[in-house]
Structures are given as structure tokens and as C-alpha cells.
Amino acid sequence: FALVYLATFYVEIGDYKQGLEFSQQALVKAQQVKNPQIEAMSLFLLGYISFLKGEPQEAIKFTEQGLAISQKSKMIWLEMLANGVLSIGHGELNNNQEAMKSAEAFLAITRKAKSPK
């Protein structure tokens, strides 16, 4: 978790280069120790950094990878995060159909989390 927190810190102060470096290190470590939660979070950070740098295609690529991991691992809160980010990313690319699809998935997961049956 420490590398993820460091990456987040640097991104929040606008040092995307350091944020990117720590995110990549976190991703490698997570893959080495087989920690899907940290792996997904690292991919989301890489996506977020790409989005902030004006690279929505890259943001979508990283976020979709993180979403796939989240779904396999049944990490609902990370699925929600991924779908929210994907909706924004697709919206930035004027891909309204995909943006709506991601927004609807976010809403469905949120409803399911509020009243699991």
C-alpha cells in the first residue's frame, strides 16, 4: 500500500512523473506478490495520471485492465470506481454509448451493494 499512497501523494501535488513511477512500482510489486487489490488500484492510478495528462485512450486502457481484475476478484468498490472513471473517459472521447454503458454499470453495482440479495 505504501507505494500506492506515495503515488497518490505525488499525483495530488502535480508531480505526475513521480506519481507514474510509484504507480508502476506498485503494479510490479502487486503482480509479484499476487495482490489483485493493489494491482487494480495501481492500474487505476495509472489511468488517472493518463487522464490528467490529457490521454483519455491510455486512461481507458489502464482502467479496463483494473476493472477486469476487480471483477475476477469480486471487489465491488473497485468495480464501481472503474466504471465511474470509464464513463468519464469515454465521455471525454465523445463515445457517448460507451460512457452511458459504464455509467449504467456503475449505477447497477451501486444498487446491488446497497441492497444485496
C-alpha positions, 0 to 999 in steps of 0.5 A, spaced: 500 500 500 505 504 501 507 505 494 500 506 492 499 512 497 506 515 495 503 515 488 497 518 490 501 523 494 505 525 488 499 525 483 495 530 488 501 535 488 502 535 480 508 531 480 505 526 475 512 523 473 513 521 480 506 519 481 507 514 474 513 511 477 510 509 484 504 507 480 508 502 476 512 500 482 506 498 485 503 494 479 510 490 479 510 489 486 502 487 486 503 482 480 509 479 484 506 478 490 499 476 487 495 482 490 489 483 485 487 489 490 493 493 489 494 491 482 487 494 480 488 500 484 495 501 481 492 500 474 487 505 476 492 510 478 495 509 472 489 511 468 488 517 472 495 520 471 493 518 463 487 522 464 490 528 467 495 528 462 490 529 457 490 521 454 483 519 455 485 512 450 491 510 455 486 512 461 481 507 458 486 502 457 489 502 464 482 502 467 479 496 463 485 492 465 483 494 473 476 493 472 477 486 469 481 484 475 476 487 480 471 483 477 475 476 477 476 478 484 469 480 486 471 487 489 465 491 488 468 498 490 473 497 485 468 495 480 464 501 481 470 506 481 472 503 474 466 504 471 465 511 474 472 513 471 470 509 464 464 513 463 468 519 464 473 517 459 469 515 454 465 521 455 471 525 454 472 521 447 465 523 445 463 515 445 457 517 448 454 509 448 460 507 451 460 512 457 452 511 458 454 503 458 459 504 464 455 509 467 449 504 467 454 499 470 456 503 475 449 505 477 447 497 477 453 495 482 451 501 486 444 498 487 446 491 488 451 493 494 446 497 497 441 492 497 444 485 496 440 479 495 
